[in-house]
Amino acid sequence: MSRSIAVLGLGKFGSSLAESLYSLGMDLMVVDRDPERIREFSSKSTVAVCANLENEEEIQALDLKHMDMVVVCMGTSLAPSVMCVLEAKNQGVPFVMAKALSTQMGTILKKVGADQVINPEAESGMRTARALASPTILDLFDVGENLCMIEMVPDEKWIGKTLLELDLRQKRGINVIAMKEPGKSWTYLDAHSPIRKKATLLVVLEKKHLSQF
């Protein structure tokens, strides 16, 4: 069963998020004050609503209480972001995520009820920096405060050996969960299967182990 998600604000981040959610089969409501943007998303959402998210009455009229999640994407505007977070929580939305472009704004949004605050620009910059700092890491994704997932090229010493032989979990705190060979799809890596040359690995590890790369 798909989740009901509302994306409030269709700027660059909100639009990208909304398109991705809809392509994943989510029951999606999008809201923006720009009629052209709403017409554009009428075929890329379940419901597209033209509303002024700086107006408290129009936010209340959205009837967000039926949503499983609300994502507030007006990261440059504090007042409407606060109103949207407050109204969503007042209507009983279980999970509210809000975009913030500064630590101070994020702190305020958490204080008024946001369950999670994100800064897409900062997070993208950190991921890029981490990838650039290592010839091994192709991409990095935060999983939580202490865990991360990385897409990486295997160490040359790993080629042709199995996970049982390498014992990476015990020796290096690395959990290899999938492998992708050129021109093929991702597949789970069996403990008895050798790591192929030119393959890409998907690995979960504690952030304290990142320095080894």
N, C-alpha and C positions, 0 to 999 in steps of 0.2 A: 504494500500500500504506500503510495507516494505521500511525502510530507507537504503540508501547506505552508508556504513561505511567502512573505511580503517583502519586497525590496522597495524602500522609500528613497527616492532620488535616483535619477537616471543620468548621472554624469558619466565620466569615463569609466570609473570603477564600478558604479552601480549597473551600467549597461552591460559591461563584460560579465559581471557576476550573474545578472538576470539571464542573459543568453545561455550561459553555461548551465545554470540550474534548470532552465526549461528543456535544454537538450538532454538532460539527465532524467527527464520525466517527472519533475516536481510539479505540484499543483501551485502555480505561481501567480501572485498578484504584483503588479508593478504600479508605482505611483510617481507622478511628476507634474509640475505645473506647466510644462511646455506641450501644447497640443500636438505639435509636429512629432515630438519624441513619442508621445502616447500612440499616435497613429502608426508610427514605425513598429512599436512593440505590440500592437493589437494582434498580430499573427505570431508573435514570439512569447506569448504569455497566456495564462488562463483568463485573467481579467486585467485590463489596463485602465487605470483611473486617472483622469486629469484633476489634480487638486493642488491647492496652495498649502504646502507643508509648513508655512509660517503662520497659518491661521488655525487656532486651536479647535474651532468648531468643525472645520473641514477635516482635521485629523480625527476627531471623534467620530465623524460620519463614516469613516472608512470601516468601522466595525471590525477591528483587528482581533477581537476575542476568539474568533474561529481559527486563527493562525497557530501553527505549531512553532513558528519562528518568525521574527521580524528583524530585518537588517536595515539599519538607518545609515544611509550613505552620504549625507550632506556634511562631509568632513570639514569644510571650510566655514560652516555656519553653526555657531554654538547654540544660539537660542532655539531655532527650529529642531535641532538635534535633541536638545533637552526635552522639548515639548513632545516629540515623537516617542522618545524612550519612556517618559513618564506616562503617556497615554497608553502605550502598549502594555506596560506593567500594570497600570490601573485596570485595564481590561482583562488581565489574567493571562497574557501571553507567556508561555513557559520559558522561552529563551529569547532574549533580545541581544543582538550584536550591533555595535555602533562603530562607525569609522571616526577616527580622530587624527588630526595632523600635528598634534603636540601632546606632550606628557600632561600638561596642565588641563587641556581639554579632555583627555582620556580620564584623568582623575575625577573631573566633574561629572562626566557621563556615568562612571561607575558609582559615584555617590548617589545619583538620582535613579539608579536601578539597572543599568546595563550589565548583563551577565558576562559579556566579553567585549573588550575594546581592541580594535585592530588599527594599525597604521600601515597600509599596503605599501606606500612608498619606502618607508624605513625598512620594512621587512624584506622587500625586494632588494634593497641596497645591501642589507646584511647577507642575504643568500648569495648575491653576486660576488661580494667581497670574499666570502668563504670559498666559493668555487674558484675564483681567480688565484687565491692563495695556495692552491694545491693543484698540481697537474693530474692528480688521481681523481678528484671529486668533480663530477660533471654538473650535479645539482644537489641542493640540500633543502630539506623540509623539516620544520620544527614539528614535533609530535607532542611535546609537553615541556615542562620546565627542565627535565633532565634527559629526555630522549630526543633523538632526531633520526630521520631516514635520509640516506644519501644514495644517489645514483653515481656509480664509480666504475672506472676501469680496473680490472684486477691486477694485483702485483704480479710481476713476471714469475716470481717463485711459486705462485699459486697455479699457473697454467698446467693442465694435465693431471692435477691432483684433485681428489675428492674432499668434501667437507669433513669426512671421517679422518682422512689422513692429515688434514691441516689443523683440525681441532681449534678453529678460530674463536669459537665461543669461550672456551676455557682459557686459551692463551692470550687472546687480544680483546675479549669482550665484544666480538663482532657476531651478529646474527645475519647470515646471508639467506634471504628469503626467495629471491627470484633471479633468473638470468635471461638475457636477451641476446641472441646472436644476430649479426647483420642480416637484414631482410626478413627476420622472423619476429614473432610475437613474444611477449614475456611468458615464461614458464616457471613453475615452481622448481627449485633446484633440489633434487633428491640427494641425500647424504652420500649415496654411492656413485653419483654422476660426476665425471670430471669437469672442471672449469675449462671452458673452451678459449682458445686464442681469439682475440678481437671481440670477445663478449663484453657485455655491460652487466654489472651486478646491481641489485637493489638490496641495500643493507640497512638494518636497524641497529643502533648502538647508543650508549650513553654519551652525552656530550663531552664528558671528561676524557673520553677515548679519542676524540677528534684530532688531538695534537699529533697522533702517530701517523696521520696522513699528511 
